[in-house]
Structure formats: C-alpha cells, structure tokens
Amino acid sequence: MMMKLKPVAVLISIVCLFAACTKEYSFEGSLGSGGSTGGTAHFTITGATGSCAAISGNYKANVALSDSNTVAITVYVDSIGTYIISTGTSDGISFSASGTFAGTGAQTIILNGQGTPVASGIFNFTPGNSGCTFSITVTGDSNNSGGTGGNNGGGTTTTDCKACAYTPTCQGSTYVQVYSLNGTTSERTTTYKSVTDTSIGGATYKKIVSNDGMSGDVASYLNCDNGIYTQIAYNATSLTGSASATMIKQIGLKVNVPVGTTWTDNINASYNGITVTNTYKHTIKGIGISKTVEGVTYNDVIQVEVEITTEYNGISIPSGIAEYYFAKGVGTIETDITNNGSTSSISLKSYNIP
C-alpha cells in the first residue's frame, strides 16, 4: 500500500506515495478538479454532473489542445456584467472563458481548452464551484503504450500487480489503517478500485485509483523500474486549499541500495500565493529488519527516513521528519511524522491483497 506524509508547517507532501490516498494529510491527484468564477455579473452554472456539458475535440496524451477543444455549458444570468469561469487543472489541461453578459436568463458559454495532456485516462473538471462536473477522456498518442482500455479508461489492465514488491498495486486490495493525529485516533479502509498501465514520458506507470471512503476517488501513478519507486500526481491541493502544486514527482523508495544511501527530491508549490520549494532528503535506515505494527510482526522491512525543509527567499526552515516502514509483499505498514515536538502516525491494522 502507498503511504503519504502529513503536511507540517508549510510542508508540501507527496501524494499517496506508499499509502492510502487521503486528502487530510497531503496532496493527491484528484479525479475532480474544481475551478473558480469571477466578474461583476451574478450567474449560476446549471445542469447536473455527467449531463451539464457538451464536449468537442479530440484529446491525446502529449498533444497540445487547439481551438477545437471546447466545452459548452449553460448558465443562468441574474444580473448583467463581466464574467470569468475556469476549471482547475487536471492531467496538464484546463478550460476557461471570459466575457460580458448583456442580458439575463439562460445562456450558453464556450469554455476553451488549454495545455497539453500528460497521460491517458479519464479526468474530471468542475467549472467554478458548481455542481456540474464533466469528464474528458485522454487517449494515448502514437509514441506511448497507454490506451483507453482497461478499467476506468486509464490504459491497459496491469499484468503484474506484485511487480513492485514493497508497494503491491493489485486491484481490489483493501487496507485498514489506524490514524493517530493531533490526539485523535480513527480507522479508515482504503480500496484500490482500479489499477491500469499507462505511459508517461516513455515509461510505464501503474495508475492507481483508490478510495478511503472519505476523500473520494484519488489517482496516482507509480513506477518501480530497477527498484526505484517513483510516484507522480497531478494538480495536488492541500486540505485547506491554501497550498497547491501542478505536479508532484518523487522517489520514495530504493530497494537495491545499501543502508545509509541518501537521495533528495525538490518540489515547488504555491502556499497562500507564495512560491516555496520543499526539499526531501531520504535516507535508508534499515534493510531486512522486523517491525511489529498493531500486534502483527512483519519481516523483510525497509525503513526510510525523510527530512523535510521548506525554502523561501533564501531561508531554509525545518518542516519535519517522517519515518516509513515498507514490508515486502504488503506495502507501507507504518508512518511516523514528527514536527515541532508533536508526533502523528498511520499504522496498518489489516489488509487483503487478491
């Protein structure tokens, strides 16, 4: 199972890396990307999810959108004036429109697409903060092996869900975790709803769509070639909405290296409108160790320590330390996060891997 860090101070943490994807603790690649509205007019976006938009154009991974990529929506105008409507960004693309309403009543607005899709799959967009959400299906281009087949339209069905031995990605897997955060303890069950293969930058990633019963469907991408576990997530947003990152790419684990091996990842993000750089220094602290979690003893465990610092205007601020424990054939069994003297933890209580 894939584990995430909790945001500490202005820490921008990796998405569902090696954990259940839960919005409360970090960034996640959301399957519904919300947007914003503005202007002097007063209006409401009408229609229900799945039937509120007319989509035009073809969408292919690594092919920039053109004037033909549009989405028509209906709004009801109560008072005239200027308007701005936009979606959030998902898979590297977004939709927006601006102009002036000269009259009231129902009107059709054409949202223009911009950006370049990064990966194949199905991606959701919400114009403004409305109840209208529409889906864009991105197909694989001629230079990658991703497609629209498989489950949830995210590529071809993965052939070996246990190839990443320390983070199995088998569809239908369930993980029950115990969260001990800020003095409160709770349990959450995460299910891997679909796992498919898709191509990103010429490499095959496993697209994992998971749901913990609280945060909705969340997508992330994992590659473990040569024992290097790399995860990607797009359009990550913190729980409060104050921090965001267009893309997060991080190496969370290396399995074919000795104890003491270190590596560093940098992630740029926006925090309350301020751009910051978060640095993650990973260190392999133990290999082949035993670890008892929630009364269960796991063998062949790798321990990884992550020191996080946040840099802004040349100032480096310590933002916390996380300890990850990965059990072979299971996934992350425990994460301990320490910041400013307080410690939070996420521990695995039980699991089922088909």
N, C-alpha and C positions, 0 to 999 in steps of 0.2 A: 504494500500500500504506500501511497505517496504522502509525504509529510510537509507541512508548511510551518514557517516561523510566524510568531505573533508580532505585529507592529509595535516597536518600542520607541518612545520619543518620536522622532520624525523618520523612523526606520521604514523603508520600503522593502517589504519582504518578498521572497519568491512565492510564486503562486502555489499550486497544490503540490509542490515538489515533495515527493515521498510522503504524501498524506492525503487524508480526506480533504476535499476542497470545501472550505467553509469561509464565507465572506468575513466572518468576525475577526479572523486572525491575520489576514494578509490580502494580497491581490489575487484575483482569479480571472481567468478568461471567461467572461460571462457570455451566455448564449443569448442574452437580451441586452442590447447596448442602448441606453437611454440618451436623449438629446436635450435640447433646450428651445425656448421660444423667446421672442423679444419684439420690440417695436411699440408704436403708440396705439395700434388698433387693439380691440378686445375681440377675441375669437376662440372657438373651441374646435379641436380636431375630432371629427366624428368617425363612427364605424368601430367594429369590434375586431380584435386580433384575428388575423387569418383571412379577413374579408374587407379590409379597410383600405387596401392599396392595389393599384394596377401597375405591375412591374414590366418594364420594357428593356430590351437589350440582352446581350449575352455576357456572361461573367466567367472568366477563365483565370486560373492562377497565373501570376506573373505577367498578365496582360493588362495594361493601364485602361481604366474606364474612359469612355468617349462620350460625345454628346447624345449617343443613342441609349446610354444607360440612365434611365429616369424612372421615377416612381410618382404616380399620380395619387393624391389623397384629397379628401373632401373636408372643408372646414365650414363652420357656421359663424358668420361675422355679426357681432352685436353692435360694434361701433367702428367706423372707418378710421383709416390711418395706416401707418407703415407696419410691416411685419417681417420677422426673421424666424424661420423654422429650420431646425437642424436635428440630425440624429447623432448618436455617439459614433465612434469609430470601431469597427469590428473587422478583423482579417485585413486590416490596412485600408479599408474603404469607408466612406460615409456619404450622406445625402443631405442637401440643404437647398433652401430657396429664400429669396427676399424680394420685397416689392411694396406696393401700396394697394390697400383695399379702397376702391372708390364707392362701393356700395355695400349694403348689408345683406344677410341671408346666406344660403348655401353657395359655396364657390369651390372650384377645383384648383388645386395648387400642384405644380410640377416640381418635384424635388430632383435636382441634378446630382448625379453621382460623381465622386472624385476619389482619386487614389488608385492603388494597384493591389488586387487581391494577393495575399501571400500564400495561402494554401487552399486546397479543395475542401468542400464541406458545405454544411448549411449554417448560415449565420443570421441572427435576428437583429432587427433595428426598430427603434421606437422614436418617431418624430416628436420632439418636445417631451412633455411629461404626461402624454395622453395614454388612453387605454388601447391605442392602435399599435400593434406590433406586426411587422411583416418579415418574411424570410427571403433571403437571397441564396440561391444555390450556386456555388462556385465549382466549376468542373476543373479537372487537371488539364494543363496545357500540354503541347506536344513534347515538352522537354522533361516531364516528370511522370512518375508512375502512379500518381494519385488519380482517383476517379470518383465517380458519383455513386458507385455501387456500394454494397456492404450495408451495415446498419446505420441508420440516421443520416445517410447520404454523405458519409465522411471519408470515403475511399474504399479500398478493398478490405474485406474482413481479415484481421490479423491471423497469421498462420501459426505462430508460436507465442502464446501469451506468457510463457515462463522463460523466454529467452533472456529477459532482464531478471536474473535470479534474485537480486536483492530488492526488486520492486516488481513483482508479478503484475501483469496487466490483463487478467482474464475477465472477459465479460461475464457479468452475473456475480462476481465476487462481492462479498459483504464484509464490512469491518465495523465492530462495535468499539468505540473509543470512550475513554473517561477523560473529561476535560476538568482540570483544576486551575481555575483562573480567577484572580482577584478575590480569593477566599470562597469562591463558589464552585461546587462540583456538579457536573452533569454528564449525561451519556448521549452519544449520537451514533447513529448507524448510517454508514455510507455504502451506497451500492454503485458498482460500475455498470451503468446502463448500456453502454456500447463501447467497444474498442475496435478501431479500424486502423489500417495502414494508410498513410498519406505521405506525399513527398514535399519537403521543404528544403530549398537550397540544394537539391540534388541528393539529399539524404532521406532515408525512410524513417519517419516518426510514427509512433503509436498515438493516435488521437483517442484520449480517454474522456468520455462524457460521464460524469458522476453526479450523484445527488445525495445529500446528507439529510434530506427531509426538512431543512430549514432555509437553505440558501438558493434553492432552485438548481436547475441543471448548470453545470460548470464544465468547461472544456479545457484541456491542457494537452501538450504534445511532449512525448518522451522518446529519446533515442539513447541506446546504451552500447553503441558500437565500440569495440575494443575495450570494454569495461569502463568506459567513461559515460556516466549517466548525465545527459543534458536535457533540460526541460525548457520549453518555450510556452509563453502565454501572451495573449494579446489584450490590449485595452484594459489593463488592470486598474481597479479602483478600490480604495480603502473603504471600510465600512461607513465612515462618516462622510465620505465623498471629498475630503479635503486633500487627498493625495492620489495621484494617478500616474500611470506610465503607459506609453503606447505599446511597448513590447518589453517583456522580461525574458531574458535568456541566461540561464545559469547552469553551471556544472555543480551538481550537488553531491556527487559521489564518484570515487575512482576505486575500482576493486582489484586492479592488478599492480598495485604500488605498495611499498613498504610503509611501516609505521613511521610517522614523522614527516611524510610527504605533505607539502602545502601547495595551494594554488589560490588565486584571487580572482574574483569577479567584480565588475563595476556595473551599477545600474543607475541610469539617470531618471529622475522623476520630478514631478511638479508637486510641491506641498504648499497649499494655501496660496497658489500663484507664484511661489518661489521655486526656482530650479535647484535641485540638490543632487549630489552624487553619493550613493551608498556603496561602500566597499565591503565585500565579504571575503574574509581570509579563512579558508578551510584548512584544517589540519587532521590527518588520520591519526587518531589517538590509540586505537586498538584494533587488532585483526584476529578473528577466530576466538573471541572471548565468549564467556557465558554471561547472560543477563536475565534476571528474574523480574518479570513485569506482571502485576496483578495476579500473583501466585503461580505464574507459569514460567518455567525456565527454558530459555532459548539458547541454543548453541550456534556456533559459527556466526557470530555477530561482529559487525564492523561499527566502530564508534568514530564519529566525525564531530569535531568541534568547529564552530563558526563564530569568529569575532566580527562584529559589525560596527562600522564607523560611518558617520554622515559628514560630508564635507560641503561647506558653504562659504563663499568669499574667502577661500584660503584657510578657513578654520576647520579643524577635524574634531568631531565630537563623538566620543564613545557612545554607541547606541545599544549595546547588549551583547550577550554571549548565549549561543544555543548549542546544546549537545544532542546529536542524533544517534540513534541506535538502530541499525538495519540488520534484520535476521534473514539469512538465506532461505529462499523459498516462501517467505512470509511478507516481508516489506518492513516498513518502519514500525518498531514496537514501542518506542518511547521518544519523546522530545521534551527537553527541559530548557526553559528560557529564563535567563537572569538579567535583570535590568534595575539599576538603582536600588539594589538590596532586596528586591522582590523577585520571587520565582514562580513561574507558572509551568504547567506540564500537560502533556497529552500522552496518554498511555493506552495501549491496545488491550482490551479486555477479552475479546474473542474474534474469530474470523472464519470465513468459509471461502475457499478458492476452488472452483469447479475443476 
